[in-house]
Amino acid sequence: MSVQNICCTKAYNILVSNDNVFLVDVRTREEWKQVGIPHKVIFLSWQLNKDFEDNFLSIINDKIHAMIFLLFRSGYRSFTAANFITNIGYKNCYNISDLFEGNNQNKG
């Protein structure tokens, strides 16, 4: 199964109405500080993170059927991470495909 794209509005609506959905933000800590941090998020930096798989599995290991949304500013890292997660057995992975850019004045 290939990774599917989802728009941020649809992902948000699903995320706030369902407890069995996870948002994995694969930006770096510097990017989190610059743009903000969404609520109900799992922080797993993708870039240069050799422990990504272990960190991911320690948090979501028993949730193989959960919906997993991956977030990155341009969609590139999140799509790559979603492919990786799909390849280790998680089939409901979605790349949040719209570009986003917030400001650091508000939360998330």
N, C-alpha and C positions, 0 to 999 in steps of 0.2 A: 504494500500500500504506500502511496506517495503522500507527501506532506501537502495539506490543503492550506490555502490562504483564507483569511477571514478579516473583515474590516474591523477597525477598533471599536466602532459603535456597537456592532453585533456582539463582539467578544465581551465588551463591558456589560451589556445587558444580560448575557448568559452568566458571566462571572458573579454579578451581584445577586442573581436569583438562584444559584445552585452551589451547594457546598462541596460537590464532588468535581470541582473545576479548579485548576491550578494555573496561576500566571507566573511564568518563569521569565524574569528580566535578565537578559544576558549582557547588559551594558557593564562597563567598568565602574568602579567606585567613583572615579572622577566624573564620569558621565551622570551618575546618580546625583551627585552633589550639584552639578551644573544645571540639570533639567528638572529634577524632582523625583519623588518616589511614589509610585502608585500604591494604593491600599491592597491588602490581601495578596502580597507578592512574595515569591521565593527569589532570593538574590543569589544568582550563580553566574558570575562573570565568565563569559565564554573565551575571550581573548587570552591566550597564553595560560590557560588553566588546565594543567595536566590532570587535575583531580576532579574535573567536571563530572565524569561518569560516577565516581564514588560519591561525590557530594549529592548528585541528583538522586542516586539510588538510596542514599541514607534518608532522604526526605520523602520520596514518592515510591519507594520500593514495592509496597503491597497495593498500589493503586493503578495496576496495569490497564484497567478499563476507563480510568478517569480521562476527562477532556483536559488537555494541556495546551495552554496558549503561550507562545514564546514571543517576547517583545524585544525589539531593538530599534533604535532611531531610524535607520534606513531600511530595515528588513533583511539585510544581508546576513548578519551574524545569527539572527533568530531563525532564519530559514536553514542555515547550516546546522545549527544546534537541533532544530526540529528533525532534520534528516538523520542526525546522529541518534537522537532519542527513538525515532521510528525504527532504525536499524537494530536497536537493542531490545525491541519487542513491544514498545508502546505504540498503539495504532491510532489513537485519537489525538494526534499532535497537529496543532494549527499554528501557522505563522501569521502574526498580526502584520498585515501587509501594507497598511497605509503608513506613510511617513508621519512622524509626529515631532513636534518641538514645542516644549512648554517654556515656562520661565521659572526662576527660582523664588518667586514671590509667593507662590501658593504650594500647598502640599499636593504631591502626586499629580 
